[in-house]
Amino acid sequence: MLLKGGYAIILNSNAVWRLAVRLFWFKHGQKMTQVLLIRHAVNDFVKTGKLAGWTPGVHLNEEGKAQAEALGARLASAPIRHLYSSPLERTMETAEAIRRYHPHLSIIQHEGIGEVRYGDWEGKSIASLQARKMWQVVQEYPSRAYFPNGETMRGVQTRAVEAIEALVAKHPRDLVVVVSHADLIKMVLAHYLGMHLDNFQRLVVSPASINSLQLGCGRPYVSAINDTAHVQQIERERKAAQTSAGGQ
């Protein structure tokens, strides 16, 4: 769902939820900024078994382009006022798929929502990194984890939350889209959910997913996590096409 201007754009809902959303927005939304945290779509670098980080030249693959297009189409009627992206190619390409449906917008690059700086780990084989003691710290106690010549996980969460807070202060009562990375989004969600950083990996943020925050002067609201209805629709259409082809 997308909340704006006293009404709701329901993306995947039933009538009861639709009414609940309208009541929520009438009570809270008119004084709040809505931030859509969107993870970039899929790419082929994951098949290399390496940690991408800020590695240049990581682009969306064909499946990722289809996911991004479906995402853009889904948000076509949303009253987006500002569009921000991590500077990396995979996020910028995802953001561009959204911008095509909102040609009046420009994509604003923002390093504050950029990927984790993995330092010496960047580009390394994940299999080799798993043998290091710090790998287990990253997985089990991320609040104590650091990357050699890179960032601490605590620092990454602080950086990302500060970036979101600055955007909210800059764009009061607007709908703001932020295209970023899985761990960044999960850390931001954990902060506003009141979860300790050590538990942030319990959250699931899939490629091209929509995650929604409402932020104002009162308590924050997390109104959507890992909404992938548009990606699921692609998969349903693909299966239907395969079934139809098989029956001929």
Residue pairs with C-beta under 8 A, 6 or more apart in sequence:
1 8
1 9
1 10
1 11
1 12
1 13
1 17
1 21
1 212
1 223
1 224
2 8
2 9
2 11
2 34
2 36
2 75
2 78
2 79
2 175
2 212
3 9
3 21
3 24
3 25
3 29
3 34
3 212
3 214
3 223
4 29
4 34
4 78
4 79
4 175
5 30
5 79
6 25
6 26
6 29
6 30
7 22
7 25
8 18
8 21
8 22
8 25
9 77
9 78
10 17
10 18
10 21
11 74
11 210
11 227
11 229
12 227
12 229
13 21
21 223
24 221
24 223
28 214
28 216
28 218
28 221
29 214
30 173
31 173
31 216
31 217
32 173
32 214
32 215
32 216
32 221
33 167
33 168
33 171
33 172
33 173
33 174
33 175
33 176
33 214
33 215
33 216
34 174
34 175
34 176
34 212
34 213
34 214
34 215
35 164
35 167
35 168
35 176
35 177
35 178
35 212
35 213
35 214
35 215
36 75
36 78
36 80
36 175
36 176
36 177
36 178
36 210
36 211
36 212
37 178
37 180
37 185
37 188
37 189
37 210
37 211
37 212
37 213
38 71
38 94
38 98
38 177
38 178
38 179
38 180
38 208
38 209
38 210
38 211
39 179
39 180
39 181
39 182
39 185
39 205
39 206
39 207
39 208
39 209
39 211
40 60
40 64
40 68
40 86
40 88
40 90
40 91
40 93
40 94
40 179
40 180
40 181
40 207
40 208
41 60
41 63
41 64
41 65
41 67
41 68
41 71
41 90
41 93
41 94
41 97
41 207
41 208
42 60
42 61
42 63
42 64
42 67
42 207
42 208
43 58
43 59
43 60
43 61
43 64
43 90
44 61
45 52
45 55
45 58
46 52
49 125
49 126
49 127
50 123
50 124
50 125
50 126
51 118
51 121
51 122
51 123
51 124
51 126
51 129
52 58
52 115
52 122
52 123
53 115
53 116
53 117
53 118
53 121
53 122
53 123
54 88
54 114
54 115
54 117
54 118
54 122
55 122
55 123
56 88
56 89
57 89
58 88
58 89
58 90
59 89
59 90
59 93
60 67
60 68
60 90
60 93
60 94
64 90
64 93
64 94
64 207
64 208
65 93
65 97
66 234
67 207
67 208
67 230
67 231
67 234
68 93
68 94
68 96
68 97
68 98
68 208
69 97
70 208
70 230
70 231
70 233
70 234
71 94
71 97
71 98
71 208
71 210
71 230
71 231
72 97
72 98
72 99
72 100
72 101
73 101
73 230
74 210
74 229
74 230
75 98
75 101
75 177
75 210
76 101
76 102
78 175
79 175
80 98
80 102
80 105
80 175
80 176
80 177
81 171
81 174
81 175
81 176
82 105
82 108
82 167
82 171
82 174
82 175
82 176
82 177
83 95
83 98
83 99
83 102
83 105
83 106
83 107
83 108
83 176
83 177
83 179
84 95
84 107
84 108
84 109
84 110
84 113
84 167
84 176
84 177
84 178
84 179
85 91
85 92
85 94
85 95
85 107
85 108
85 109
85 110
85 113
85 178
85 179
85 180
86 92
86 109
86 110
86 111
86 113
86 114
86 115
86 179
86 180
86 181
86 184
87 109
87 110
87 111
87 114
88 114
88 115
88 181
91 179
91 180
91 181
92 107
92 109
92 179
94 179
94 208
95 107
95 177
95 179
96 107
98 177
98 179
99 105
99 106
99 107
110 163
110 167
110 178
112 159
112 160
112 162
112 163
112 166
113 160
113 163
113 164
113 178
113 179
113 180
113 184
114 180
114 181
114 184
115 181
115 183
115 184
116 147
116 150
116 151
116 153
116 156
116 181
116 183
116 184
117 147
117 150
117 151
117 156
118 147
118 150
118 151
119 147
119 148
119 149
119 150
119 151
120 147
120 148
120 149
120 150
121 129
121 147
121 148
121 150
122 150
129 135
134 145
134 146
134 147
137 144
137 145
138 145
138 153
139 201
140 198
141 198
142 153
142 197
142 198
142 200
142 201
143 153
143 154
143 196
143 197
143 198
145 152
145 153
146 152
146 153
151 159
153 187
153 197
154 197
156 183
156 184
156 187
157 187
157 188
157 190
157 191
157 197
157 200
160 180
160 184
160 187
160 188
161 187
161 188
161 191
164 178
164 188
164 213
164 215
165 215
167 176
167 178
168 176
168 215
182 205
183 200
185 205
185 211
186 200
186 201
186 203
186 205
187 197
187 200
188 213
189 195
189 200
189 203
189 205
189 211
189 213
189 222
189 225
190 196
190 197
190 199
190 200
190 203
192 213
192 215
192 220
192 222
193 222
195 202
195 203
203 225
203 226
204 225
204 226
205 211
205 225
205 226
206 226
206 228
206 231
207 231
208 228
208 230
208 231
209 226
209 227
209 228
209 231
210 224
210 227
210 228
211 222
211 224
211 225
211 226
211 227
212 222
212 223
212 224
212 227
213 220
213 221
213 222
213 223
214 220
214 221
214 223
215 221
